Amino acid sequence: MAEQQGDKTEQATPRRLEDAWNKGQFARSAEVQTVFVLFAALTALLFTGQEIWQLLGRLMYGSLAHLHDTAVTFDNIVPLIVGVLKVAGACVWPILVATAVGGLLGAGAQSRFRTAPDALEVNWDRINPIDGFKKIFSIRSAVPSGIALVKLVVIVALSYNVIATTLRDPIFYSSVDIVRIGAFMAESSFKITMRITFALVVLAAIDYGYQLWRTSQDMMMTKQEVKDESKNQDGDPQMKARMKSRRRSISQRKMLADVPKADVIITNPTHLAIALRYDRKSMGAPRIVAKGARLNALRIREIAKQHQIPIIENKPLARMMFKYGKVGGEIPAQLYVAVAEILAFVYRTNAYRYYREQNLPTR
């Protein structure tokens, strides 16, 4: 039985998943990140490749065309180096920006663009060398290494035919002009890149699916964990019952304290008791100041006797008001006539008390 309770057989609760997200524990695949970065770099090259090629061509021409008549001095070398750095920066910065944006999009797509505040907290256990060595030489770390090796084999296998065909091209053992070399390099690079990109997309989809499955398995909970979480979230049932009983007791005491203000008590006659009050100056209709069943009904009648409040037995009316009326609220509209008749009778038989409480001159 203890082993069954310790088995993780239950799906993660929403609270468990939310805590995991806050700690940065969600499915992540390095291959998805690589695909986003690669696509971003290819997009940048697609829009800026021609301009980069022209900048590099002008740089090569400006550097090599006058190399024979340029004296190698500090004053001549410094401007040349500065020019090379400027051209390199102009060629590299679009790709750097694109890959940075691609990396952010790749990470955001996997995290649903949610932040993980708990993951940013300082945790010295992360830099513990002993724990680090344990992770490196653990079975769990060996699995990604094996998967990475399989990925490399798949990429090489898919790209081998294109690379082999490229290496057998006559351009490698014949004399061709520079334009043909440039076109050949661009065409070959495009073919190889497309083949590798296709392989990476397939591998990224497989790896991300595996990461989702593994994360779901890691988030699984035991039945006892589910019970403990439910108890912590909803509170201890015994404590909730005590608090509910305490609130009910306070409400009953407050309700019984208002019974002396009632004008009449309507009973069932023993099981139910409803205390009514009507002040025509401040109330549009009679209000229920207290109601109770069994023991509470007995207490209401005892208080009424102590304060000489009339007690009227009317079973149908008592049941209707107990079922549909609320303490502190007005009586239901369909009971106006019946209650008015009872109040009229009470006021006639207790005229002195009624006029004194309403501050009216006696007749």
C-alpha positions as CSV (number, residue, x, y, z in Angstrom):
1,M,0.0,0.0,0.0
2,A,2.9,2.4,0.8
3,E,4.5,1.6,-2.6
4,Q,1.2,2.4,-4.4
5,Q,1.0,5.8,-2.5
6,G,4.6,6.6,-3.6
7,D,4.0,5.9,-7.3
8,K,3.5,9.0,-9.4
9,T,0.3,8.1,-11.1
10,E,-1.6,11.4,-11.0
11,Q,-1.4,14.2,-13.5
12,A,0.1,17.5,-12.3
13,T,-2.4,19.9,-10.8
14,P,-2.7,23.5,-12.1
15,R,-0.9,24.8,-9.0
16,R,2.0,22.4,-9.5
17,L,2.3,23.4,-13.2
18,E,2.2,27.1,-12.2
19,D,4.9,26.6,-9.7
20,A,7.0,24.8,-12.2
21,W,6.6,27.6,-14.8
22,N,7.7,30.1,-12.1
23,K,10.8,28.1,-11.5
24,G,11.6,27.8,-15.2
25,Q,10.7,24.1,-15.3
26,F,9.1,23.6,-18.7
27,A,9.8,21.7,-21.9
28,R,12.8,23.2,-23.7
29,S,14.6,21.9,-26.7
30,A,18.0,23.2,-27.8
31,E,17.2,22.1,-31.4
32,V,14.2,24.5,-31.5
33,Q,16.5,27.3,-30.5
34,T,18.9,26.3,-33.2
35,V,16.2,26.2,-35.9
36,F,15.0,29.7,-34.9
37,V,18.6,31.1,-35.0
38,L,19.4,29.4,-38.3
39,F,16.2,30.7,-39.9
40,A,16.9,34.2,-38.6
41,A,20.5,34.1,-40.0
42,L,19.3,32.8,-43.4
43,T,16.6,35.5,-43.5
44,A,19.3,38.2,-42.8
45,L,21.5,36.8,-45.5
46,L,18.6,36.7,-48.0
47,F,18.0,40.4,-47.5
48,T,21.6,41.6,-47.0
49,G,23.7,39.0,-48.8
50,Q,24.1,40.9,-52.0
51,E,25.2,44.0,-50.1
52,I,27.6,42.0,-48.0
53,W,29.1,40.5,-51.2
54,Q,29.6,43.9,-52.7
55,L,31.3,45.3,-49.6
56,L,33.6,42.3,-49.5
57,G,34.4,42.7,-53.2
58,R,35.2,46.4,-52.8
59,L,37.4,45.6,-49.8
60,M,39.3,42.9,-51.6
61,Y,39.8,45.1,-54.7
62,G,40.8,48.2,-52.6
63,S,43.3,46.1,-50.6
64,L,44.9,43.9,-53.3
65,A,44.8,46.2,-56.3
66,H,47.3,48.7,-54.8
67,L,49.2,46.3,-52.6
68,H,52.3,46.4,-54.9
69,D,52.7,50.2,-54.6
70,T,51.7,50.6,-50.9
71,A,54.5,51.0,-48.5
72,V,54.2,48.8,-45.4
73,T,54.3,51.5,-42.7
74,F,52.4,52.2,-39.5
75,D,50.6,55.2,-41.1
76,N,49.4,53.0,-44.1
77,I,48.5,49.9,-42.1
78,V,46.3,51.6,-39.5
79,P,43.8,53.0,-42.0
80,L,43.7,49.7,-43.8
81,I,42.9,47.8,-40.6
82,V,40.3,50.4,-39.6
83,G,38.7,50.0,-43.0
84,V,38.7,46.2,-42.7
85,L,37.0,46.4,-39.3
86,K,34.3,48.8,-40.6
87,V,33.5,46.5,-43.5
88,A,33.5,43.4,-41.2
89,G,31.1,45.2,-38.8
90,A,28.8,46.2,-41.6
91,C,28.7,42.6,-42.8
92,V,28.3,41.0,-39.4
93,W,25.9,43.2,-37.5
94,P,22.7,42.3,-39.5
95,I,23.4,38.7,-38.9
96,L,24.1,39.2,-35.2
97,V,20.9,41.2,-34.7
98,A,18.9,38.6,-36.6
99,T,20.3,35.6,-34.7
100,A,19.8,37.4,-31.4
101,V,16.1,38.1,-32.3
102,G,15.8,34.5,-33.5
103,G,17.2,33.2,-30.2
104,L,14.8,35.3,-28.2
105,L,11.8,34.2,-30.3
106,G,12.9,30.6,-30.0
107,A,13.1,30.8,-26.2
108,G,9.9,32.8,-26.0
109,A,8.0,30.3,-28.2
110,Q,8.9,27.5,-25.8
111,S,8.2,29.5,-22.6
112,R,5.0,31.0,-24.1
113,F,6.7,34.4,-23.5
114,R,6.2,34.0,-19.8
115,T,8.8,35.0,-17.2
116,A,10.1,32.7,-14.5
117,P,10.8,35.0,-11.5
118,D,11.8,32.1,-9.2
119,A,14.5,31.0,-11.6
120,L,16.2,34.4,-11.3
121,E,16.8,34.0,-7.6
122,V,20.3,33.3,-6.4
123,N,20.7,29.6,-5.8
124,W,24.2,28.5,-4.6
125,D,23.4,24.9,-5.2
126,R,23.6,25.5,-9.0
127,I,27.4,26.2,-8.7
128,N,28.1,23.4,-6.3
129,P,30.9,21.4,-8.1
130,I,30.0,18.1,-6.5
131,D,26.4,18.4,-7.8
132,G,27.8,19.5,-11.1
133,F,30.0,16.4,-11.4
134,K,27.0,14.2,-10.4
135,K,24.9,15.7,-13.2
136,I,27.7,15.3,-15.8
137,F,28.3,11.6,-15.0
138,S,24.6,10.7,-14.4
139,I,22.5,8.5,-16.7
140,R,20.2,11.4,-17.3
141,S,23.1,13.5,-18.7
142,A,24.3,10.6,-20.9
143,V,20.9,10.4,-22.7
144,P,21.2,13.9,-24.2
145,S,24.8,13.1,-25.2
146,G,23.6,10.0,-27.0
147,I,20.8,11.9,-28.7
148,A,23.3,14.6,-29.8
149,L,25.4,11.9,-31.4
150,V,22.4,10.5,-33.2
151,K,21.5,14.0,-34.4
152,L,25.0,14.4,-35.8
153,V,24.8,11.1,-37.6
154,V,21.4,12.0,-39.1
155,I,22.6,15.4,-40.3
156,V,25.7,13.9,-41.9
157,A,23.7,11.1,-43.6
158,L,21.2,13.6,-45.0
159,S,23.9,16.0,-46.2
160,Y,26.4,13.4,-47.5
161,N,24.9,13.1,-51.0
162,V,24.9,16.8,-51.5
163,I,28.4,17.3,-50.2
164,A,29.7,14.3,-52.3
165,T,28.1,15.7,-55.4
166,T,29.6,19.1,-54.8
167,L,33.1,17.7,-54.3
168,R,32.8,15.9,-57.7
169,D,32.1,19.1,-59.6
170,P,34.5,19.8,-62.4
171,I,35.2,23.3,-60.9
172,F,37.8,21.7,-58.6
173,Y,40.0,20.5,-61.5
174,S,39.4,23.0,-64.2
175,S,40.2,26.6,-64.8
176,V,37.1,28.9,-64.3
177,D,36.6,32.6,-63.8
178,I,35.7,34.3,-60.5
179,V,32.1,34.7,-61.4
180,R,31.6,31.0,-61.9
181,I,33.3,30.3,-58.6
182,G,31.1,32.7,-56.8
183,A,27.9,31.2,-58.3
184,F,29.1,27.7,-57.5
185,M,29.8,28.6,-53.9
186,A,26.4,30.2,-53.5
187,E,24.6,27.3,-55.1
188,S,26.4,24.7,-53.2
189,S,26.0,26.5,-49.9
190,F,22.3,26.9,-50.5
191,K,21.8,23.2,-51.2
192,I,23.8,22.0,-48.2
193,T,22.1,24.6,-45.9
194,M,18.6,23.6,-47.0
195,R,19.4,19.9,-46.5
196,I,20.8,20.6,-43.0
197,T,17.9,22.9,-42.2
198,F,15.3,20.3,-43.1
199,A,17.1,17.7,-40.9
200,L,17.2,20.2,-38.0
201,V,13.5,21.0,-38.3
202,V,12.6,17.3,-38.1
203,L,15.0,16.7,-35.2
204,A,13.7,19.8,-33.4
205,A,10.1,18.5,-33.7
206,I,11.1,15.1,-32.4
207,D,13.2,16.5,-29.6
208,Y,10.6,19.0,-28.5
209,G,8.0,16.2,-28.4
210,Y,10.3,14.2,-26.2
211,Q,10.9,17.1,-23.9
212,L,7.2,17.7,-23.5
213,W,6.7,14.0,-22.6
214,R,9.7,14.0,-20.2
215,T,8.5,17.2,-18.5
216,S,5.0,15.8,-18.2
217,Q,6.4,12.6,-16.6
218,D,8.6,14.7,-14.2
219,M,5.6,16.7,-13.1
220,M,3.5,13.6,-12.3
221,M,2.4,13.5,-8.6
222,T,1.6,10.8,-6.1
223,K,-1.9,10.5,-4.7
224,Q,-0.5,11.7,-1.3
225,E,1.0,14.8,-2.9
226,V,-2.3,15.6,-4.5
227,K,-4.1,15.3,-1.2
228,D,-1.5,17.4,0.6
229,E,-1.7,20.1,-2.0
230,S,-5.5,20.1,-1.8
231,K,-5.3,20.3,1.9
232,N,-2.8,23.2,1.9
233,Q,-4.7,25.1,-0.8
234,D,-8.2,24.7,0.7
235,G,-7.2,24.5,4.3
236,D,-7.5,21.8,6.9
237,P,-11.0,20.3,6.8
238,Q,-11.2,20.1,10.6
239,M,-10.0,23.7,10.9
240,K,-12.5,24.8,8.3
241,A,-15.3,23.0,10.1
242,R,-14.4,24.7,13.4
243,M,-14.3,28.1,11.7
244,K,-17.6,27.5,10.1
245,S,-19.1,26.4,13.4
246,R,-17.7,29.5,15.0
247,R,-19.1,31.8,12.4
248,R,-22.5,30.1,12.7
249,S,-22.4,30.6,16.5
250,I,-21.6,34.2,16.2
251,S,-24.3,34.7,13.6
252,Q,-26.8,33.0,15.9
253,R,-25.9,35.1,18.9
254,K,-26.3,38.2,16.9
255,M,-29.6,37.1,15.5
256,L,-31.0,36.1,18.9
257,A,-29.9,39.6,20.2
258,D,-32.3,41.2,17.8
259,V,-35.3,39.1,18.9
260,P,-36.4,41.6,21.6
261,K,-36.9,44.2,18.8
262,A,-39.5,42.0,17.1
263,D,-43.2,42.8,17.0
264,V,-44.4,39.3,16.7
265,I,-43.1,35.7,16.6
266,I,-44.7,33.3,14.1
267,T,-44.3,29.6,14.9
268,N,-44.9,26.1,13.5
269,P,-45.6,25.8,16.5
270,T,-42.5,24.0,18.0
271,H,-40.2,23.3,15.1
272,L,-39.9,26.7,13.5
273,A,-40.0,30.3,14.8
274,I,-39.7,33.5,12.8
275,A,-39.4,37.0,14.4
276,L,-40.8,39.9,12.5
277,R,-40.5,43.6,12.9
278,Y,-42.1,46.5,11.1
279,D,-41.4,50.2,11.4
280,R,-43.5,52.1,8.9
281,K,-41.2,55.2,9.2
282,S,-38.1,53.3,7.9
283,M,-39.3,50.1,6.4
284,G,-41.2,49.5,3.2
285,A,-42.3,46.0,4.4
286,P,-41.9,43.9,7.5
287,R,-38.4,42.4,8.0
288,I,-37.3,39.1,9.4
289,V,-35.0,39.8,12.4
290,A,-34.5,36.2,13.4
291,K,-35.5,32.7,12.4
292,G,-34.6,29.3,13.7
293,A,-35.5,25.6,13.8
294,R,-35.8,23.2,16.7
295,L,-33.4,24.4,19.4
296,N,-33.0,27.9,17.9
297,A,-36.8,28.1,17.6
298,L,-37.1,27.3,21.3
299,R,-34.6,30.0,22.2
300,I,-36.5,32.6,20.1
301,R,-39.8,31.7,21.9
302,E,-38.1,31.9,25.3
303,I,-36.7,35.4,24.5
304,A,-40.1,36.4,23.2
305,K,-41.8,35.3,26.4
306,Q,-39.2,37.2,28.5
307,H,-39.9,40.4,26.6
308,Q,-43.7,39.9,26.3
309,I,-43.6,39.6,22.5
310,P,-46.8,38.1,21.0
311,I,-46.4,34.5,19.7
312,I,-48.7,33.5,16.9
313,E,-49.1,30.0,15.5
314,N,-49.4,29.8,11.8
315,K,-47.9,26.6,10.3
316,P,-48.1,27.4,6.5
317,L,-46.9,31.0,7.0
318,A,-44.0,29.9,9.2
319,R,-42.9,27.3,6.7
320,M,-43.0,29.7,3.8
321,M,-41.1,32.5,5.6
322,F,-38.5,30.0,6.9
323,K,-37.9,28.6,3.4
324,Y,-37.9,31.7,1.4
325,G,-37.2,34.5,3.8
326,K,-33.7,35.8,4.8
327,V,-32.7,37.2,8.2
328,G,-32.4,41.0,7.8
329,G,-34.4,41.0,4.6
330,E,-38.0,41.8,3.9
331,I,-40.6,39.1,3.8
332,P,-41.6,37.7,0.4
333,A,-44.1,39.8,-1.5
334,Q,-46.6,37.0,-1.8
335,L,-46.9,36.9,2.0
336,Y,-47.7,40.6,2.5
337,V,-51.4,40.1,3.0
338,A,-51.1,37.2,5.5
339,V,-48.4,39.1,7.5
340,A,-50.4,42.3,7.4
341,E,-53.4,40.5,8.9
342,I,-51.3,39.1,11.7
343,L,-49.6,42.5,12.5
344,A,-53.0,44.2,12.5
345,F,-54.3,41.7,15.0
346,V,-51.1,42.1,17.1
347,Y,-51.4,45.9,17.1
348,R,-55.0,45.8,18.1
349,T,-54.4,43.4,21.0
350,N,-51.2,45.2,22.1
351,A,-52.0,48.8,21.2
352,Y,-50.2,50.4,24.2
353,R,-46.9,48.5,23.5
354,Y,-47.1,49.3,19.8
355,Y,-47.8,53.0,20.1
356,R,-45.0,53.3,22.8
357,E,-42.4,51.7,20.6
358,Q,-43.4,53.6,17.5
359,N,-43.4,56.9,19.4
360,L,-47.0,57.6,18.4
361,P,-49.7,59.2,20.6
362,T,-52.0,56.7,22.1
363,R,-55.7,56.7,21.1
